Amino acid sequence: MWSEEKIWNWYGKNPWIVGFNYLPSNAVNSTEMWQKESYDMTLIEKELCAASKIGYNACRVFIQYLLWKEKKEELYSNFEMFLDIAGRYGIKVMPVLFDDCAFANREPYLGKQDEPIKGIHNSGWTPSPGFAAEDDIRNRYLLEEYVTETLNRFGKDERILVWDLYNEPGNSGRKEKCLDLLHDIFRWARSCQIQQPLTSGVWAFEEYDMVCAELSDIISFHDYRELEESRKRAERLEVYGRPLLCTEWLHRNADNRVETHMPYYKEKKIGIFNWGLVEGKSQTYLSWDASENTVDGEPEIWQHDILRKNLIPYNTQETDLISSLIKEKKVLHVPIQDMTLERMDFLENRGLIIRLYPSHHRFEVEEGCGEARELYTSSETAGAHKLLAVGINRTSFDAFGMHDENEDIFLLGGEKEKELYMLIGLYSWEILSMKKERGVLCSDDFLCLRCKYNDPFVSFFTMCKGVLHGEAAAEGDGETATFYVTEPAGIKLTEFPLENMVCVK
């Protein structure tokens, strides 16, 4: 289990988490979302793009065990594509592995899913793995394999935010029946090599599901009540001394609304995931109480969901408020890290630099011969190369941008000089611009290195064209930080508008 210090450090590095529970509008449940016959990558991209324009930076999605059991590689392939799409739009993913909700009152099944029943909220939703599989102890080894294989496969993927291991354990009248499996799931998950925290949400606030808070690295909970009750629930969970995530909320006809709850969650720095994004086959814009719904048409007040099928907001005042609360200007505190072999390897493996150190590019040459292998060539339009001595005496990254050609950097000298810091963007101009525009730029989008001089293994490298970077010096006394650069004479610098958003510590 993560220590309190570790989870608070992790939480502090993330922006305020504002997400949504996601089911594509063409899917009645998680089986229909992921199986090959109905997986619609084009639709998913349109809907996640619409979410990112509002400013959302996270989503919570349910994985169906039965698909893993019967069509594992199909599920993993579609999940990988989903992570790629979400990543392109600055949305991190919270996968849910198990679920005791069973609105459809049937076990999960493959193939064509039942059509939604008119006037019924979430009529097609099935549990995972299903109660028969959950109760048969002979299946327990398969459930363990599902957890460990999935977490080991994706447990170091930076596109995944948190693992939600078990949604509403004990729902559907099962209550304490969930406890053995709940403990097992956390034990299996902790045996895996992962870099994300684990959670399972408190939802009934009864003795059996409060166990979730005791097992979780980060405390998550569900709340569809009016604000005063929501405050009481959050205060009850604050005693655990860990960050809070409300992974299900928004029940407009019970006074659980964007305008009532979202400002409170922001003030308390509680991460949030409202239920539903787009009006669709799940019909979660309808009330849980079928008597309040009509067979045709929509209710006067939507219970859940944010966008209509055409991706127009149900309520523009809501989406405007969501955007304004997410996109408030903030300063990113990027930690300074030493320039080490491991960090330089990390940058090179991402294609951001080319390293220049003894033996790094060694290759076999026939005896008596000499051979040169090209590392890169500048375009003819860049002209001849020039050698620069660069002096840095500013303490902010005012000149942060990218070149249209490679430049070679040599960190020579360093005696009595101020410390030199190099800030490197870990994503493309397009992605960082999009994240900045939507207010979801975070410290994890950058790496700030404390430069090391005169070290043959880390002090000489090529900054690849198109990579955003800039330099600053430490505050205080000392001589101007100096280093050397060779680059094409016609190289251009395109500055990225950081606007004093980034400081280092």
C-alpha positions in Angstrom: 0.0 0.0 0.0 1.3 3.5 -0.8 2.3 5.6 2.1 0.4 8.8 2.8 3.5 10.8 1.7 3.8 8.9 -1.6 0.1 9.3 -2.5 0.0 13.0 -1.6 3.2 13.6 -3.7 1.6 11.8 -6.6 -1.7 13.7 -6.2 0.2 17.1 -6.0 1.9 16.4 -9.4 -1.4 16.1 -11.1 -3.8 18.9 -12.2 -7.1 19.0 -10.5 -8.7 15.8 -11.8 -12.0 16.5 -13.6 -13.4 13.5 -15.5 -16.5 11.6 -16.6 -17.7 8.0 -16.6 -17.6 7.0 -20.2 -19.7 4.7 -22.3 -19.9 5.5 -26.0 -23.3 6.6 -27.2 -23.6 3.4 -29.4 -23.1 1.0 -26.4 -25.7 -0.3 -23.9 -23.0 -1.7 -21.6 -19.2 -2.4 -21.3 -19.4 -5.6 -23.5 -20.9 -3.6 -26.4 -18.3 -0.9 -25.9 -15.3 -3.2 -26.2 -16.2 -6.2 -28.4 -15.1 -6.2 -32.0 -18.6 -6.1 -33.6 -19.5 -2.8 -32.0 -16.2 -1.1 -31.1 -16.4 2.2 -32.9 -13.0 4.0 -32.8 -14.3 6.9 -35.0 -17.2 7.6 -32.7 -15.0 7.3 -29.6 -12.6 9.9 -31.0 -15.4 12.3 -31.8 -16.8 12.0 -28.3 -13.5 12.3 -26.5 -12.6 15.3 -28.6 -15.8 17.0 -27.5 -15.0 16.2 -23.9 -11.5 17.7 -24.2 -12.9 20.9 -25.6 -14.9 21.3 -22.4 -11.6 20.8 -20.5 -12.0 17.3 -19.1 -8.7 15.6 -18.3 -9.8 12.1 -17.2 -12.3 9.4 -17.8 -13.4 6.3 -16.0 -14.2 3.2 -18.1 -15.5 -0.3 -17.2 -13.7 -3.4 -18.5 -15.7 -6.6 -19.0 -14.1 -9.8 -17.6 -16.0 -12.1 -19.9 -14.4 -10.4 -22.9 -11.0 -11.0 -21.4 -11.8 -14.7 -20.7 -13.1 -15.4 -24.2 -11.5 -12.7 -26.5 -8.5 -11.5 -24.6 -6.4 -10.1 -27.4 -9.4 -8.4 -29.0 -10.1 -6.7 -25.7 -6.5 -5.6 -25.2 -6.1 -4.4 -28.7 -9.3 -2.2 -28.5 -8.2 -1.0 -25.0 -4.8 0.0 -26.4 -6.5 2.0 -29.2 -8.7 3.7 -26.6 -5.7 4.7 -24.5 -4.1 6.1 -27.6 -7.2 8.2 -28.5 -7.6 9.5 -24.9 -3.9 10.4 -24.7 -4.1 12.4 -27.9 -6.8 14.6 -26.2 -5.1 15.0 -22.9 -7.5 12.6 -21.1 -6.1 10.0 -18.6 -8.0 6.8 -18.0 -9.2 5.1 -14.9 -10.1 1.5 -15.8 -12.6 -0.4 -13.6 -12.0 -4.2 -13.5 -14.9 -5.6 -11.5 -18.5 -4.4 -11.0 -21.5 -5.6 -8.9 -24.0 -3.3 -10.6 -26.6 -5.3 -12.6 -29.3 -3.0 -13.9 -30.2 -5.6 -16.6 -30.7 -8.4 -14.0 -28.8 -10.9 -16.0 -25.2 -12.3 -16.3 -22.8 -10.8 -18.9 -23.0 -12.4 -22.4 -21.2 -12.1 -25.7 -22.5 -11.2 -29.1 -25.3 -8.8 -29.9 -26.5 -7.1 -26.8 -30.2 -6.4 -26.0 -31.6 -3.1 -27.2 -32.3 -0.6 -24.5 -35.8 -0.8 -23.0 -37.6 2.5 -23.7 -38.1 4.6 -20.6 -35.7 2.6 -18.4 -32.4 3.9 -17.0 -29.4 1.8 -17.9 -31.5 -1.2 -18.8 -28.7 -3.2 -20.5 -26.0 -2.9 -17.8 -24.4 -6.3 -16.7 -21.9 -7.0 -13.9 -18.3 -8.1 -14.2 -17.3 -10.9 -13.9 -21.0 -11.8 -13.2 -22.3 -13.3 -10.0 -22.0 -17.0 -11.1 -18.3 -16.5 -11.9 -17.8 -14.5 -8.7 -19.3 -17.1 -6.4 -17.7 -20.2 -8.0 -14.5 -20.6 -6.1 -13.2 -22.8 -8.9 -13.0 -19.6 -11.0 -10.9 -17.7 -8.6 -7.6 -18.6 -10.3 -9.0 -17.1 -13.6 -10.1 -13.9 -11.8 -6.5 -13.6 -10.4 -5.0 -14.1 -13.8 -7.3 -11.4 -15.2 -6.1 -8.9 -12.7 -2.4 -9.7 -12.8 -2.2 -10.0 -16.6 -4.0 -6.8 -17.1 -2.1 -4.8 -14.5 1.3 -6.2 -15.5 0.5 -5.4 -19.2 -0.6 -1.8 -18.6 0.7 -1.0 -15.1 3.5 1.3 -16.3 1.4 3.1 -19.0 1.5 6.8 -18.4 -2.0 7.2 -20.0 -3.6 5.3 -17.1 -4.3 7.5 -14.0 -5.6 5.1 -11.3 -6.8 1.5 -11.2 -10.4 1.2 -9.9 -10.4 -2.4 -9.0 -14.0 -3.0 -8.0 -17.0 -0.8 -8.6 -19.7 -0.8 -5.9 -18.8 -4.1 -4.3 -21.8 -5.6 -2.6 -24.4 -3.9 -4.8 -27.4 -5.8 -6.2 -28.2 -7.0 -2.7 -24.9 -8.9 -2.3 -23.5 -6.8 0.6 -20.9 -8.8 2.6 -20.7 -11.5 -0.1 -18.2 -9.2 -1.8 -15.6 -9.1 0.9 -13.5 -12.2 0.2 -13.2 -11.2 -3.5 -12.5 -7.6 -2.6 -9.5 -8.5 -0.4 -8.3 -11.0 -3.0 -8.4 -8.4 -5.8 -6.2 -5.9 -3.8 -3.8 -8.7 -2.9 -3.5 -9.8 -6.5 -3.0 -6.2 -7.7 -0.3 -5.4 -5.2 1.7 -8.4 -6.5 2.0 -6.6 -9.8 4.7 -4.2 -11.0 2.6 -1.0 -11.5 3.2 2.7 -11.1 -0.4 3.8 -10.6 -2.3 3.9 -7.3 -5.2 1.5 -6.5 -8.7 2.2 -5.3 -12.2 0.9 -4.9 -15.0 3.3 -4.1 -17.1 3.6 -1.0 -20.6 3.9 -2.2 -23.2 2.7 0.4 -21.2 4.0 3.4 -22.0 0.8 5.3 -19.6 -1.3 7.3 -18.9 -3.8 4.5 -18.0 -1.2 1.8 -16.0 1.1 4.1 -13.4 -1.7 3.8 -12.7 -0.1 0.4 -11.3 3.0 2.1 -9.0 0.9 4.3 -7.5 -1.0 1.3 -7.1 1.9 -1.2 -4.0 4.0 -1.9 -6.3 6.9 -2.8 -9.8 7.1 -1.3 -12.7 7.1 -3.8 -16.4 7.4 -3.2 -19.8 7.9 -4.9 -22.2 10.5 -4.0 -25.5 11.5 -5.7 -26.9 13.5 -2.8 -27.5 17.2 -2.2 -24.5 19.3 -1.1 -24.9 19.1 2.7 -24.9 15.3 2.6 -22.0 15.3 0.2 -20.0 17.4 2.6 -20.7 15.0 5.4 -19.6 12.0 3.3 -16.3 13.8 2.3 -15.6 14.8 5.9 -16.2 11.2 7.0 -13.5 10.0 4.5 -11.0 12.8 5.3 -10.0 11.0 8.5 -8.0 8.5 6.4 -5.5 11.2 5.6 -5.4 10.6 1.9 -6.6 12.5 -1.2 -10.2 12.0 -2.3 -11.8 11.2 -5.6 -15.5 11.3 -6.1 -15.7 8.8 -9.0 -19.5 9.1 -9.5 -21.7 12.2 -9.0 -24.3 14.4 -10.8 -27.9 13.7 -10.1 -29.7 16.9 -11.1 -33.2 16.0 -9.9 -31.8 15.3 -6.4 -30.0 18.7 -6.3 -26.6 17.2 -7.1 -25.7 19.6 -9.8 -22.7 21.1 -11.6 -23.3 24.6 -10.1 -23.9 23.2 -6.5 -21.1 20.6 -6.2 -18.3 21.4 -8.6 -17.2 24.6 -6.9 -17.2 22.7 -3.5 -15.1 19.9 -5.0 -12.6 22.3 -6.4 -12.3 24.2 -3.1 -11.6 20.9 -1.3 -9.3 19.7 -4.1 -11.4 16.6 -4.5 -11.0 14.9 -7.9 -14.3 14.2 -9.6 -15.9 12.0 -12.3 -19.6 12.9 -13.2 -21.7 10.0 -14.5 -22.1 10.1 -18.2 -20.8 12.1 -21.1 -23.1 11.6 -24.1 -26.8 10.8 -24.3 -26.9 7.2 -25.7 -28.1 3.7 -25.5 -27.5 3.5 -21.7 -30.3 6.1 -21.3 -28.7 7.4 -18.1 -30.2 10.9 -18.8 -33.4 9.2 -17.5 -34.3 8.9 -13.9 -33.6 5.7 -11.8 -37.3 5.9 -11.0 -39.1 4.6 -14.1 -42.3 6.2 -13.0 -40.7 9.6 -13.6 -39.8 8.8 -17.3 -41.8 8.8 -20.5 -41.5 6.1 -23.1 -40.7 8.6 -25.8 -39.0 11.9 -25.5 -36.7 13.2 -22.8 -37.4 14.1 -19.2 -37.8 17.7 -18.1 -34.5 17.4 -16.1 -31.8 15.0 -17.2 -30.5 12.9 -14.3 -27.0 12.3 -15.7 -24.9 13.1 -18.9 -23.5 16.3 -20.3 -23.9 16.2 -24.1 -26.6 15.3 -26.5 -26.1 12.8 -29.3 -25.0 15.6 -31.6 -22.4 16.6 -29.0 -24.2 19.9 -28.3 -24.4 20.5 -24.5 -27.6 19.7 -22.7 -27.0 22.9 -20.7 -24.5 25.4 -22.0 -24.3 27.1 -18.6 -23.1 23.9 -17.1 -20.4 23.3 -19.7 -19.3 26.9 -19.5 -18.9 26.6 -15.7 -17.1 23.3 -16.0 -14.6 24.9 -18.5 -14.1 28.0 -16.4 -13.4 26.0 -13.2 -10.9 23.7 -14.9 -9.1 26.3 -17.0 -8.3 28.8 -14.3 -4.7 29.8 -14.7 -2.2 28.0 -12.5 1.5 27.9 -12.0 3.1 24.5 -12.7 5.9 23.5 -10.3 8.3 21.2 -12.1 10.8 19.4 -9.9 14.5 19.7 -10.8 16.1 16.3 -11.4 19.8 15.6 -11.8 21.1 14.8 -15.3 21.8 11.1 -15.0 22.4 8.2 -17.4 18.9 6.9 -16.7 17.2 10.2 -17.4 19.2 10.7 -20.6 18.2 7.2 -21.7 14.6 8.1 -21.0 14.8 11.2 -23.3 16.6 9.2 -26.0 14.1 6.4 -25.9 11.3 8.9 -26.5 13.1 10.2 -29.5 13.8 13.7 -28.0 17.6 13.6 -28.0 20.5 11.8 -29.6 23.2 11.0 -27.1 26.8 11.5 -27.8 29.1 9.6 -25.5 32.0 7.1 -25.8 31.0 3.8 -27.3 27.3 4.7 -27.5 27.3 4.3 -31.2 30.0 1.6 -31.5 29.6 -0.8 -34.4 31.7 -3.4 -36.1 34.2 -2.3 -38.7 36.4 -4.6 -40.8 40.0 -4.6 -39.7 42.2 -2.1 -41.6 39.1 0.0 -42.5 37.4 3.1 -41.2 33.6 3.8 -41.5 31.3 6.6 -40.5 27.6 6.3 -39.9 25.3 9.3 -40.2 23.4 10.3 -37.2 21.4 13.1 -38.9 21.7 15.5 -41.8 20.4 19.0 -41.8 18.2 20.1 -44.7 19.9 22.1 -47.5 17.8 25.2 -46.6 19.4 25.3 -43.2 22.7 26.4 -44.6 26.2 25.9 -43.1 26.7 25.1 -39.4 27.7 27.6 -36.8 29.3 27.3 -33.3 27.7 29.3 -30.5 28.8 30.1 -26.9 25.5 30.5 -25.0 25.3 32.4 -21.7 22.2 32.1 -19.5 21.5 34.5 -16.6 17.7 34.5 -16.5 15.9 32.5 -13.8 12.7 31.8 -15.8 12.1 29.9 -19.0 11.2 32.9 -21.1 12.7 31.5 -24.2 11.0 28.1 -24.4 10.4 26.7 -27.9 11.6 24.4 -30.7 14.0 24.6 -33.6 13.2 23.4 -37.1 16.6 21.5 -37.2 18.7 19.5 -34.8 21.2 21.3 -32.5 24.2 19.7 -30.8 24.7 20.8 -27.1 28.1 20.6 -25.3 28.1 21.3 -21.6 31.7 22.4 -21.1 33.0 24.5 -18.2 30.9 25.1 -15.1 33.6 26.5 -12.7 32.0 29.1 -10.4 29.0 29.3 -12.6 25.3 29.4 -11.6 23.6 26.0 -11.9 22.1 25.6 -15.4 18.6 24.1 -15.7 17.2 22.7 -19.0 13.4 22.3 -19.3 12.3 19.8 -21.9 8.7 19.3 -23.2 7.9 15.6 -23.3 5.2 15.9 -25.9 4.8 17.6 -29.3 3.9 21.2 -29.9 0.4 20.2 -30.9 -0.3 18.2 -27.8 1.2 20.7 -25.4 -0.7 23.6 -27.1 -4.0 21.6 -26.8 -3.4 20.8 -23.2 -2.5 24.5 -22.4 -5.6 25.7 -24.2 -7.8 23.3 -22.2 -6.2 24.1 -18.9 -4.9 20.5 -18.4 -1.1 21.2 -18.8 0.6 19.6 -15.8 4.1 19.2 -14.4 4.3 15.7 -15.7 4.4 17.1 -19.3 7.9 18.4 -18.7 11.3 17.2 -17.5 13.6 19.8 -15.8 17.3 18.7 -15.6 20.0 20.1 -13.5 22.8 20.2 -16.1 26.0 18.4 -15.5 29.2 19.8 -17.0 32.2 17.9 -18.5 30.8 14.4 -18.1 31.4 12.3 -21.2 28.3 10.2 -20.5 25.6 12.9 -20.0 27.0 16.3 -21.0 26.9 16.0 -24.8 23.8 15.3 -26.9 21.7 16.4 -29.8 18.4 18.1 -29.2 16.2 16.8 -31.9 14.3 19.2 -34.1 10.7 19.9 -33.0 11.5 19.2 -29.3 10.4 22.0 -27.0 13.1 23.1 -24.7 14.6 26.1 -22.8 17.3 27.0 -20.3 17.4 29.0 -17.1 19.9 29.6 -14.4 19.7 29.4 -10.6 18.9 32.5 -8.6 21.6 34.2 -6.5 25.3 35.0 -7.0 27.6 33.3 -9.4 28.9 33.7 -12.9 26.8 33.4 -16.0 26.0 29.8 -16.9 27.7 29.0 -20.2 27.6 26.1 -22.7 28.3 25.5 -26.4 26.0 24.8 -29.3 26.6 23.9 -32.9 23.6 24.2 -35.2 22.7 25.0 -38.8 23.2 28.6 -39.7 19.7 29.0 -40.9 18.0 27.4 -37.9 14.7 29.0 -36.7 13.3 29.2 -33.2 9.6 29.1 -32.7 8.7 30.1 -29.1 6.0 28.4 -27.2 3.9 30.8 -25.0 4.5 29.5 -21.5 3.6 32.9 -20.1 5.3 32.3 -16.7 3.2 29.2 -16.2 6.2 27.0 -15.2 8.6 27.4 -12.3 11.1 24.9 -11.0 11.8 23.7 -7.5 
